C-alpha cells in the first residue's frame, strides 16, 4: 500500500435482522467510522424480500458515500440502484456478474486461499478480491482455513485496475 492509500472498513450484514432497527443501527455505525462498503448478505430470501431490504438500507449507505453491494445477486444490482455485487466461487462466475452489471459498478470476488483464483478474478473484471476464511465462523461452514500469508503476497504483487 502506498502512502496515499489507507485501509477502510467493509461491513457485511447478518443473515437475519429487523430491517427498521438494523437501518437505524447501520446509520449510527456508518456515522462512527470510515466505512467503504456494506455487503447485503441475506441468503435464501425471496426477490421481494431482497428488494424491500435494499430499499430500506441502500439510501442509508449511499447518502454517506458508502458503497452498497449485494452478495451473489448481480441480477438485482442495476434494477435496484445498488453500487455492485460480491460473488463467491460457488455462485455466479465473475465474468457473468460483470456482464450483467456492466463495466462501471463494483465487482468483488471471493478467492478462498487461491492465488490463481485471485489472478483469474482480476482478469475477469473484479475490482477487488476477498480471501478467507482465516478464522472459524458462526455464520457459515468453514471448509478450508486460509493462511493469512496470502494477504501479504497479494498486497506485494497484485493491483487490480482502478
C-alpha positions as CSV (number, residue, x, y, z in Angstrom):
1,X,0.0,0.0,0.0
2,X,1.4,3.4,-0.9
3,X,1.3,6.3,1.4
4,X,-1.8,7.7,-0.4
5,X,-3.9,4.7,0.4
6,X,-5.4,3.7,3.7
7,X,-7.4,0.7,5.0
8,X,-11.1,1.2,5.3
9,X,-13.9,-0.8,6.8
10,X,-16.0,-3.3,4.8
11,X,-19.1,-4.4,6.6
12,X,-21.3,-7.5,6.0
13,X,-24.8,-7.7,7.2
14,X,-26.1,-10.6,9.3
15,X,-28.4,-13.0,7.5
16,X,-31.5,-12.1,9.5
17,X,-32.4,-8.8,11.2
18,X,-35.3,-6.5,11.9
19,X,-34.9,-4.1,8.9
20,X,-36.1,-0.9,10.6
21,X,-34.0,-1.4,13.7
22,X,-31.0,-2.5,11.6
23,X,-31.3,0.6,9.4
24,X,-31.1,2.8,12.5
25,X,-28.1,0.9,13.9
26,X,-26.4,0.9,10.5
27,X,-26.8,4.7,10.2
28,X,-25.1,5.1,13.6
29,X,-22.3,2.7,12.6
30,X,-21.6,4.4,9.3
31,X,-21.5,7.8,11.1
32,X,-19.0,6.5,13.6
33,X,-16.2,5.3,11.3
34,X,-14.6,5.3,7.8
35,X,-16.7,2.6,6.1
36,X,-16.0,1.9,2.4
37,X,-18.8,-0.6,1.7
38,X,-21.6,-2.7,3.1
39,X,-22.4,-6.1,1.6
40,X,-26.0,-7.2,2.0
41,X,-25.7,-10.9,2.7
42,X,-29.2,-12.5,3.0
43,X,-29.3,-16.0,1.7
44,X,-32.4,-18.0,0.8
45,X,-34.7,-15.0,0.7
46,X,-37.3,-14.1,-2.0
47,X,-36.7,-11.4,-4.5
48,X,-39.4,-9.3,-2.8
49,X,-37.5,-9.6,0.5
50,X,-34.3,-8.6,-1.2
51,X,-35.9,-5.5,-2.8
52,X,-37.7,-4.5,0.4
53,X,-34.4,-4.7,2.4
54,X,-32.4,-2.9,-0.4
55,X,-35.0,-0.1,-0.4
56,X,-34.5,0.3,3.4
57,X,-30.7,0.1,3.6
58,X,-29.4,1.4,0.3
59,X,-30.2,5.0,1.0
60,X,-28.6,4.8,4.4
61,X,-25.3,3.8,2.8
62,X,-25.4,5.9,-0.4
63,X,-26.3,9.1,1.5
64,X,-23.0,8.6,3.4
65,X,-20.9,7.7,0.3
66,X,-20.7,4.0,1.4
67,X,-20.9,1.5,-1.5
68,X,-24.0,-0.8,-1.2
69,X,-23.1,-4.2,-2.5
70,X,-25.2,-7.3,-3.0
71,X,-24.0,-10.8,-2.1
72,X,-24.4,-13.1,-5.1
73,X,-27.2,-11.1,-6.7
74,X,-25.6,-9.3,-9.6
75,X,-29.0,-9.6,-11.3
76,X,-30.6,-7.1,-8.8
77,X,-27.8,-4.5,-8.8
78,X,-28.8,-2.3,-11.7
79,X,-32.6,-2.5,-11.3
80,X,-32.4,-1.6,-7.6
81,X,-29.8,1.2,-7.9
82,X,-27.0,-0.6,-6.0
83,X,-23.3,0.0,-6.3
84,X,-22.2,-3.5,-7.2
85,X,-22.1,-7.2,-6.2
86,X,-19.8,-9.7,-4.5
87,X,-19.8,-13.2,-5.8
88,X,-18.3,-16.4,-4.4
89,X,-16.6,-19.3,-6.2
90,X,-19.7,-21.5,-5.9
91,X,-22.1,-18.8,-7.1
92,X,-22.2,-16.7,-10.2
93,X,-19.0,-16.6,-12.3
94,X,-17.3,-13.2,-12.1
95,X,-17.4,-12.8,-15.9
96,X,-21.2,-13.3,-15.9
97,X,-21.6,-10.9,-13.0
98,X,-19.5,-8.2,-14.8
99,X,-21.6,-8.7,-18.0
100,X,-24.9,-8.3,-16.1
101,X,-23.7,-5.2,-14.2
102,X,-21.7,-3.5,-16.9
103,X,-18.2,-2.0,-16.5
104,X,-18.9,0.8,-14.1
105,X,-20.2,-0.9,-11.0
106,X,-18.1,-2.6,-8.3
107,X,-17.5,-6.3,-8.5
108,X,-15.8,-8.3,-5.7
109,X,-14.9,-12.0,-5.9
110,X,-14.1,-14.5,-3.1
111,X,-10.9,-16.4,-3.9
112,X,-10.7,-18.6,-0.8
113,X,-6.9,-19.0,-0.4
114,X,-6.0,-19.4,-4.1
115,X,-3.6,-17.1,-5.8
116,X,-4.7,-18.5,-9.2
117,X,-8.3,-17.7,-8.5
118,X,-7.4,-14.2,-7.4
119,X,-5.4,-13.5,-10.6
120,X,-8.3,-15.0,-12.7
121,X,-10.8,-12.7,-10.9
122,X,-8.7,-9.7,-11.9
123,X,-8.7,-10.9,-15.5
124,X,-12.5,-11.5,-15.3
125,X,-13.1,-7.9,-14.3
126,X,-13.1,-7.9,-10.5
127,X,-12.4,-4.6,-8.7
128,X,-11.4,-6.4,-5.6
129,X,-10.8,-9.9,-4.3
130,X,-11.5,-11.4,-0.9
131,X,-9.6,-14.2,0.8
132,X,-10.7,-16.4,3.6
133,X,-11.8,-17.8,5.9
134,X,-9.0,-17.1,8.3
135,X,-10.9,-17.9,11.4
136,X,-13.9,-20.1,12.5
137,X,-17.3,-18.7,11.7
138,X,-20.7,-18.9,13.3
139,X,-22.5,-17.8,10.2
140,X,-21.3,-20.3,7.6
141,X,-19.4,-23.6,7.4
142,X,-15.6,-23.1,7.0
143,X,-14.4,-25.8,4.7
144,X,-10.9,-24.6,4.3
145,X,-8.9,-22.3,6.6
146,X,-6.6,-20.0,4.7
147,X,-3.1,-19.0,5.7
148,X,-3.0,-15.2,6.2
149,X,0.3,-15.1,4.2
150,X,-1.8,-14.8,1.1
151,X,-2.7,-11.3,2.1
152,X,0.9,-10.2,2.1
153,X,1.5,-11.9,-1.2
154,X,-1.5,-10.1,-2.7
155,X,-0.6,-6.7,-1.4
156,X,3.0,-7.1,-2.6
157,X,2.3,-8.4,-6.1
158,X,-1.1,-7.6,-7.3
159,X,-3.0,-4.5,-8.3
160,X,-6.4,-4.6,-9.9
161,X,-7.4,-1.9,-12.4
162,X,-8.9,1.2,-10.9
